[in-house]
Amino acid sequence: MMLSMKPVLVLMAPGFEEIELTAPIDILRRLEIPVVTAGVKGRCVEGAHGMTMMAEMLMVDANAEDYSGIILPGGPASWLLRDTPGVLSLVRAMQKDGKLVAAICAAPIALEAAGVLAGRRVTCYPGVEGDLKSAAEVVAEPAVIDGQLVTGRGPGAALEFGFALGTALGKGEQVAALRVAMCV
């Protein structure tokens, strides 16, 4: 990808799984992919395990055309993401424009609600598979890339999810080098 790549939008909803937010952002920034965090309900957001983090902006101020993709960290926040019309609207707009659409853990339920999983190969947190009725195939893999759709299994797969995001964004060669540098 070009250096002028638009940033990737990462949504932060109350109850997000901390490692699913921080590990992918860290990897993308190491790959020199710009990232912007946006709070779904406010800028100060508490994660599932008590870590409070500050989003750079509010989701309501985000326009899909300003970003190269969207990432939804999972955890208990997944159901809030699924039930927030603005989240679904952003996901649909990104998908329609052929941009990166990504979710990890239980957050693929929001992608299902947005109608972007039909016929796709995906992964998700164990027990959520039944909620992804339109997906062609749900697999138990750490991360899955299906075109511009990237999904991750859960907290333990956060690094693999981050590497998959980098690959989907055109940084495959740099991802290989980063794995070595990060001892993965």
N, C-alpha and C positions, 0 to 999 in steps of 0.2 A: 504494500500500500504506500501511497505517497505521504510525504511528511505533512502535507496539508490536510490529512485525514480529519474528518469531523470527530468530535469526542463521542465516546460510548456513554450512554445514560444508564446509571445504576440506581434502581429504586430502593429506598430504605423505608420499610414500614415497621411499626412497632412489633417487636417479637421476631425480628429477622435473626437468622442464625449467623452469629458473628464471623466465624471462619469462612462461611460461604460468601460473605461480603468482602472481607479483607484480603483473603488469599487471591481471588481473581483480580481484584483491583491492583494488588501488588505486582502480580505477574504482568498484567497489561501495561502498567507504568514502566516496568523493567524493559518491556518490549517497545517502549516509546509510543504507546497507543494512548492518546488522551482519554481521560475518564472524568465524568462529572457525576456527583451523587445528588440525588433529589429525594427529599422527604415527602412521603405520601400524605402524612397527617400533620407534619410540622418539621422544622429544621433539626431540632434536638430529638433524637430517636433512641429509645432504649431497646437493646437486643434481647434475645431469648434468655441470656445468661447474665443479665444485669449490666452489660457494658453499654454506656451511653455514648453516642457518637453524633457529631454535628454534620448534617448534610450541607452541601454547598448552595443548594437552592431548594425551592419548593416544586413538587411535581406539577402543580397547576400552572406554573410558569414555563414548562417545557413544551417546545414545539418539535414534533417528530422530524421535520425537515432540517433541524439544526444538529442532528445526531446521525452517527453511522450505525447505530444499533441500540438495543436495550437489553439489560440484564436484570433478572428478578431473583435475588437471593431467597432461599426458602426459610424453613422453620415455621413456628406458629404464625408468622406474618403471611404465610401463603394464602390463608383463607381471606384475610383482609385484602390482599392483592386481587384475588379472584372476585371479590364482591365490590370492588371500586371501579365504577364506570370509566373514570379517567385513565386508569391503568390499562383496561381492555382496549380503549380507544388508541392509546399510544402503541400498544402491541400490534393492533390491526394495521395502523398506519405504517409502522416499520416493516411489517411483513409484506404489505401491499407494494412498498417501494423496494423490495428485495434486500432490505437491510438485515443485519444480524438481529435475531430474536433468540434470547437465551433464558433458561431458568434451571434452577437446581433444587434438589430435595423434593419437597411437596409443591413448590411453586409452579411446576408444569400444569397444575390444576387451573391456574390463571390463564395459561396458554390455551388450554382446552376451552375454558369459558369464552375466550376471545375468538375461538373458532379457527385457530391456526395449526392444529395438530393433525387434521384429517389426512390419512394415508401416509403419515410420517413414521419414521423409526425413532424412538425416544427411550429415555431412561428416567427413573424417578425414585423417590424414597419408597422402600418396601411398604406395602399396604395401601399405597395411593394408586397403584396400577388400575384398579377397577374404576377410578374416576376419569381415566383417560380413554374413554370409549371410542373416540374417533381415530385414535392413532392406529396405524397399520400394524405396528409391532412395538411392544414394550419389552425392553431387554434389561437384564441385570448387569450392566456394565458401568464403570466409573463415570464415563462421559461418552456422549454420542454426538457426532456431527452428521446432520442430514441437510446438505446444502447450507443455507444460511441459518438453519435452526440448530442450536446447540443445547443439549440438556445434560444435567449432572445428577448423580445418584443421591448424594447426601454429604454430610459434613466431612467424612473421611475422603471424599472424592474432590474436595475443593481445589486442590492443586491441579489434578487432572482436568477438571472443568476449566480452570484458568488457562492451561496449556491448549485445550481444545478451542477456547475462545480466540487465543492468539493465532492458532492455525486457521480458523475460519475467517479471520480478518487479514489473511495473507502473509503472516509472519512465520510460516512453517520452518524455514531455515533457521531463523533466530530462536524459535522455540526449542529446537534440538540443542543449540548452543546453551540456552538458558537452563535446560534440564541438567546439563553437565555442570554449569556454574553453581546451580542450586543443590547439587548432589542428589538429584532425583533419578 
